[in-house]
Amino acid sequence: MLDKDVTGIVFNVQKFSVHDGHGIRTLIFLKGCPLRCRWCCNPESQLLDPERAFNPTRCLTASVCGRCVDVCPTKAITVVGDLLIIDRERCTDCFACVDACPSGAQTMYGERQTVDQVLRRVEEDSLFYARSGGGLTLSGGEAMAQPQFVTALLREARKRHINTAMETCGHYSWDVLQEACGLLDNLIYDIKCMDSVRHKEFTGVGNDLILSNFNKVCETFPTLPIKARTPVIPGFNDSAEDIVAIRRFIAQRPNVTYELLPFHRMGQPKYEYLGRSYSYADASLQEASFKQLQTLV
């Protein structure tokens, strides 16, 4: 199969990004992630398969519409008063309700696309890339959750002279990550915490593989520009000791820069859409505290 015909599951395309690589970039968000970070701002990215979501603020209400109730084959959607109640245990993600919904209240996170379809979207803004030095950035979820799709995308992008970057949590086999890094112009690598026990408590996995892969990337690709990033999360890694430990780990690597990202709750509504609970609803990070941590970078 040609690279351009390989398929993967994409859940969002974000144009005109200036924070995820050099210049103006198009972000391709891919489904799937091996981590389950408690604060995840893209919960719709975690599972590899497409998912149905319901945004009640866009619903026309059952009295006006009710099409989703009529088409649901498992009767997972019922009406109480004028409100739709969804039994997620009975839902099979057949997406009949999504097809029937006229307002977009019933939506689907994730669509199978070919490499060619994705890159055609990217190429729509080629003029901006040429002027700014931008290009394509793969994100997620975790891009490496779909390794065959990612490597095909990167190979085809290189054929089309598209600058490439990738965001990764680093929790994948070295062989997979090594192949992708050999096709990248830039790598953005999350290092969340140096304490493996605490890392597992808050993300679902330890950090041994992540740190090992980071060392291997730096050693194997000494000229690949790497940006190490740490999202600062209240109660997890928001102490000076945490940031200093990470800073020491990445020190003396000439191709590595370091950046802190402030905690935010912008992804919180999506948990409701997916019928999940959000454990960081009451958490906050003081701006002064974040600025103090930035002085350590």
VOPAZA-630185 format. One record per residue (C-alpha): x, y, z; residue number from 1. Coordinates in pm, 1 decimal. Layout:
! VOPAZA-630185
[[X,Y,Z],NUM]
...
! end
This chain:
! VOPAZA-630185
[[0.0,0.0,0.0],1]
[[122.3,348.7,-85.0],2]
[[189.1,581.7,207.8],3]
[[-76.1,824.3,87.8],4]
[[-342.8,552.7,114.8],5]
[[-266.5,444.3,473.5],6]
[[-551.6,532.5,710.2],7]
[[-572.6,649.3,1070.8],8]
[[-825.8,802.9,1307.2],9]
[[-817.4,1182.2,1336.9],10]
[[-1038.7,1369.5,1582.6],11]
[[-948.0,1732.2,1512.0],12]
[[-757.1,1958.0,1275.6],13]
[[-648.4,2295.1,1413.4],14]
[[-511.8,2555.3,1175.2],15]
[[-298.1,2863.3,1239.7],16]
[[-133.4,2736.7,1558.0],17]
[[179.0,2924.1,1670.4],18]
[[257.2,2736.8,1993.0],19]
[[338.8,2384.7,1872.5],20]
[[649.8,2417.2,1659.3],21]
[[814.5,2685.8,1450.3],22]
[[602.9,2933.0,1253.7],23]
[[236.2,2892.3,1165.1],24]
[[132.8,2529.1,1185.1],25]
[[-156.5,2293.1,1125.7],26]
[[-213.0,2054.0,1416.9],27]
[[-345.3,1706.9,1341.8],28]
[[-491.8,1546.2,1652.9],29]
[[-485.8,1165.6,1647.4],30]
[[-691.2,928.2,1862.5],31]
[[-534.3,700.9,2121.0],32]
[[-305.4,744.8,2423.0],33]
[[-130.4,503.4,2664.4],34]
[[-158.5,755.0,2950.8],35]
[[-463.6,850.3,3155.6],36]
[[-357.8,1184.4,3298.7],37]
[[-605.7,1303.7,3558.8],38]
[[-602.3,1657.2,3416.3],39]
[[-616.0,1557.5,3046.2],40]
[[-759.0,1845.8,2840.6],41]
[[-844.2,1615.7,2547.8],42]
[[-1034.8,1324.4,2705.5],43]
[[-1184.7,1247.3,2365.0],44]
[[-834.0,1154.1,2250.4],45]
[[-767.2,873.9,2497.1],46]
[[-947.9,582.9,2331.2],47]
[[-834.8,474.0,1986.2],48]
[[-1184.4,411.7,1845.5],49]
[[-1429.2,688.9,1748.3],50]
[[-1659.9,798.0,2032.7],51]
[[-2003.7,954.7,2050.6],52]
[[-2047.3,1270.1,2257.6],53]
[[-2351.6,1476.8,2354.3],54]
[[-2345.1,1854.9,2404.4],55]
[[-2677.4,1947.3,2572.7],56]
[[-2629.5,2319.7,2509.7],57]
[[-2671.1,2257.7,2135.3],58]
[[-2970.5,2025.7,2164.8],59]
[[-3298.2,2152.1,2017.4],60]
[[-3477.3,1957.4,2295.7],61]
[[-3697.6,1652.2,2258.3],62]
[[-4017.4,1850.9,2207.5],63]
[[-3870.9,2029.1,1904.1],64]
[[-3666.2,1746.8,1755.5],65]
[[-3621.0,1403.6,1915.7],66]
[[-3473.8,1245.7,1603.4],67]
[[-3194.9,1076.6,1799.6],68]
[[-3452.7,901.9,2018.8],69]
[[-3634.5,766.1,1716.4],70]
[[-3327.7,623.3,1541.1],71]
[[-3140.0,470.9,1837.0],72]
[[-3149.5,91.8,1778.1],73]
[[-3071.3,2.3,2141.6],74]
[[-3310.2,256.2,2297.9],75]
[[-3018.2,409.3,2483.7],76]
[[-3172.0,757.9,2451.6],77]
[[-3489.9,836.1,2641.7],78]
[[-3681.1,1150.2,2730.8],79]
[[-3750.4,1268.5,3084.1],80]
[[-3956.2,1585.8,3084.5],81]
[[-3802.7,1765.5,2787.4],82]
[[-3450.1,1641.0,2849.9],83]
[[-3259.8,1363.9,2674.9],84]
[[-3117.7,1095.9,2902.8],85]
[[-2845.7,873.7,2759.7],86]
[[-2774.7,528.0,2896.8],87]
[[-2410.5,488.2,2801.3],88]
[[-2411.9,123.1,2904.6],89]
[[-2663.8,48.6,2629.8],90]
[[-2501.4,274.1,2369.4],91]
[[-2301.6,77.1,2109.8],92]
[[-2152.5,381.3,1932.2],93]
[[-2334.9,302.7,1610.0],94]
[[-2356.7,682.1,1553.5],95]
[[-2710.6,669.4,1413.0],96]
[[-2796.9,955.8,1648.2],97]
[[-2504.4,1159.3,1513.6],98]
[[-2624.8,1117.8,1156.5],99]
[[-2979.5,1216.2,1256.5],100]
[[-2894.5,1517.2,1474.0],101]
[[-2952.8,1848.1,1288.0],102]
[[-2785.8,2074.3,1546.1],103]
[[-2456.9,1896.7,1614.9],104]
[[-2551.5,1819.4,1973.9],105]
[[-2481.1,1452.4,1903.8],106]
[[-2127.5,1439.4,1768.0],107]
[[-1854.3,1188.3,1692.6],108]
[[-1495.6,1226.5,1807.1],109]
[[-1277.6,1051.7,1552.4],110]
[[-1294.1,989.2,1179.8],111]
[[-1088.8,750.1,967.8],112]
[[-889.3,942.1,708.2],113]
[[-612.8,864.2,461.7],114]
[[-269.3,1022.2,468.8],115]
[[-357.5,1200.3,146.0],116]
[[-676.6,1347.6,295.9],117]
[[-484.5,1481.1,595.3],118]
[[-202.4,1630.4,390.9],119]
[[-443.2,1795.7,149.9],120]
[[-583.3,1984.7,450.3],121]
[[-232.0,2077.0,555.2],122]
[[-135.0,2192.5,206.0],123]
[[-424.2,2440.0,198.3],124]
[[-206.3,2672.9,406.8],125]
[[127.0,2613.6,235.1],126]
[[167.3,2986.9,167.8],127]
[[169.4,3059.1,542.2],128]
[[424.9,2784.8,605.7],129]
[[660.0,2919.5,339.8],130]
[[654.7,3267.4,493.9],131]
[[676.4,3164.4,860.6],132]
[[878.8,2842.9,849.8],133]
[[579.6,2646.0,974.7],134]
[[422.7,2320.1,871.5],135]
[[253.9,2013.0,1017.3],136]
[[246.9,1911.3,1384.3],137]
[[113.8,1571.9,1493.5],138]
[[-56.0,1567.0,1831.4],139]
[[-321.4,1374.7,2021.9],140]
[[-384.7,1192.6,2236.9],141]
[[-51.1,1044.9,2153.9],142]
[[54.8,1039.6,1791.5],143]
[[256.7,720.7,1838.0],144]
[[-60.5,531.8,1935.6],145]
[[-103.8,494.0,1557.4],146]
[[257.6,426.6,1452.9],147]
[[194.9,298.2,1099.3],148]
[[-24.9,596.9,1018.0],149]
[[224.5,840.3,1169.4],150]
[[527.7,708.3,984.3],151]
[[333.0,702.0,657.2],152]
[[222.1,1061.5,720.6],153]
[[577.1,1173.9,792.6],154]
[[723.7,996.9,488.7],155]
[[460.8,1143.9,258.3],156]
[[499.8,1489.3,415.6],157]
[[871.7,1474.8,346.5],158]
[[800.3,1388.7,-17.8],159]
[[578.5,1697.1,-35.1],160]
[[843.3,1916.7,135.3],161]
[[624.6,1984.9,440.7],162]
[[806.9,2072.7,763.0],163]
[[710.3,1823.6,1036.6],164]
[[690.5,1825.9,1415.7],165]
[[541.1,1581.0,1664.4],166]
[[425.6,1601.6,2024.3],167]
[[479.8,1285.7,2227.4],168]
[[456.7,1154.0,2581.5],169]
[[740.3,912.3,2496.0],170]
[[567.5,603.6,2633.7],171]
[[617.2,371.3,2336.1],172]
[[871.0,117.1,2221.7],173]
[[1201.4,265.3,2112.0],174]
[[1185.9,107.8,1764.7],175]
[[859.4,288.1,1690.3],176]
[[976.6,623.2,1824.6],177]
[[1314.5,593.3,1651.0],178]
[[1154.8,546.1,1309.9],179]
[[933.7,851.6,1356.8],180]
[[1217.1,1071.3,1484.2],181]
[[1419.8,990.5,1174.7],182]
[[1147.9,1160.9,968.5],183]
[[1093.5,1470.2,1187.4],184]
[[1219.7,1828.0,1166.7],185]
[[1125.2,1900.3,1531.0],186]
[[1019.2,1696.8,1834.8],187]
[[814.0,1816.8,2133.0],188]
[[858.1,1579.7,2428.4],189]
[[656.4,1587.8,2750.5],190]
[[843.2,1521.1,3075.3],191]
[[589.3,1551.8,3352.9],192]
[[764.5,1430.4,3667.2],193]
[[1088.7,1258.9,3770.8],194]
[[924.1,1053.5,4047.6],195]
[[804.4,732.9,3878.9],196]
[[567.5,633.6,4161.7],197]
[[394.3,970.8,4158.2],198]
[[397.0,970.0,3777.3],199]
[[205.7,640.5,3776.5],200]
[[-40.2,766.1,4038.8],201]
[[-137.7,1068.3,3829.5],202]
[[-97.8,938.5,3471.8],203]
[[-152.0,562.6,3499.8],204]
[[204.3,468.7,3396.2],205]
[[551.5,504.5,3542.2],206]
[[814.3,722.0,3374.7],207]
[[1098.3,471.2,3322.5],208]
[[1026.6,413.9,2952.3],209]
[[962.2,785.2,2894.1],210]
[[1295.6,893.0,3041.9],211]
[[1483.7,610.0,2872.1],212]
[[1340.6,704.3,2534.2],213]
[[1425.7,1069.9,2589.8],214]
[[1789.9,979.2,2651.3],215]
[[1794.2,758.6,2342.2],216]
[[1640.2,1029.1,2121.9],217]
[[1899.4,1281.9,2236.0],218]
[[2185.9,1037.9,2177.8],219]
[[2062.4,897.4,1844.5],220]
[[1948.3,1229.0,1694.3],221]
[[2190.7,1491.3,1832.5],222]
[[2093.6,1749.8,1569.0],223]
[[1715.4,1708.5,1598.9],224]
[[1568.7,2017.0,1771.8],225]
[[1380.9,1895.5,2079.2],226]
[[1155.5,2099.4,2303.7],227]
[[1098.0,1934.7,2641.7],228]
[[772.1,2049.7,2799.9],229]
[[619.0,2017.9,3143.9],230]
[[252.8,2098.3,3208.9],231]
[[250.1,2234.5,3563.5],232]
[[-29.7,2055.7,3749.0],233]
[[-148.1,2153.6,4099.3],234]
[[-68.6,1887.0,4356.4],235]
[[137.7,1683.7,4111.3],236]
[[447.8,1867.1,3990.2],237]
[[401.3,2231.5,4094.3],238]
[[693.7,2253.1,4337.2],239]
[[1035.0,2403.4,4276.9],240]
[[1188.6,2064.4,4355.3],241]
[[990.8,1900.9,4073.8],242]
[[1094.1,2155.4,3811.6],243]
[[1458.1,2164.9,3920.9],244]
[[1475.7,1783.9,3900.4],245]
[[1347.0,1788.0,3542.4],246]
[[1576.3,2075.4,3451.4],247]
[[1876.0,1881.2,3577.1],248]
[[1771.8,1573.6,3379.1],249]
[[1766.2,1760.8,3048.6],250]
[[2071.9,1978.5,3120.5],251]
[[2376.4,1995.2,2893.1],252]
[[2195.6,1881.6,2581.2],253]
[[2264.2,2143.6,2311.9],254]
[[1965.4,2042.8,2095.0],255]
[[1709.6,2060.6,2381.3],256]
[[1510.0,2360.9,2501.5],257]
[[1268.5,2358.1,2794.3],258]
[[925.2,2508.4,2847.6],259]
[[663.4,2508.1,3123.7],260]
[[293.4,2505.4,3036.5],261]
[[37.9,2655.2,3279.4],262]
[[-247.5,2440.5,3409.4],263]
[[-591.4,2515.8,3263.6],264]
[[-939.4,2363.3,3270.0],265]
[[-1046.7,2439.1,2912.1],266]
[[-1114.3,2071.7,2840.8],267]
[[-1355.8,2030.7,3131.7],268]
[[-1683.4,2054.3,2930.0],269]
[[-1576.8,1761.6,2712.4],270]
[[-1585.6,1529.4,3012.6],271]
[[-1954.8,1606.0,3050.5],272]
[[-2012.3,1548.2,2679.3],273]
[[-1853.6,1202.7,2715.2],274]
[[-2033.4,1118.5,3038.6],275]
[[-1714.1,1117.4,3244.8],276]
[[-1612.4,1288.8,3568.1],277]
[[-1333.6,1548.5,3581.4],278]
[[-1115.4,1525.0,3891.1],279]
[[-955.8,1869.9,3851.8],280]
[[-1277.0,2076.0,3848.4],281]
[[-1176.9,2266.7,4162.8],282]
[[-801.6,2287.1,4100.9],283]
[[-618.0,2606.8,4014.7],284]
[[-263.8,2730.5,3972.1],285]
[[-182.6,3082.2,4088.0],286]
[[-23.2,3297.3,3819.5],287]
[[241.5,3420.7,4063.6],288]
[[337.3,3062.0,4149.8],289]
[[371.8,2970.7,3782.7],290]
[[588.3,3275.7,3712.7],291]
[[811.3,3181.8,4004.0],292]
[[858.6,2832.9,3861.2],293]
[[943.9,2983.0,3521.8],294]
[[1247.9,3151.1,3675.7],295]
[[1390.4,2801.6,3732.9],296]
[[1379.5,2706.8,3364.2],297]
! end
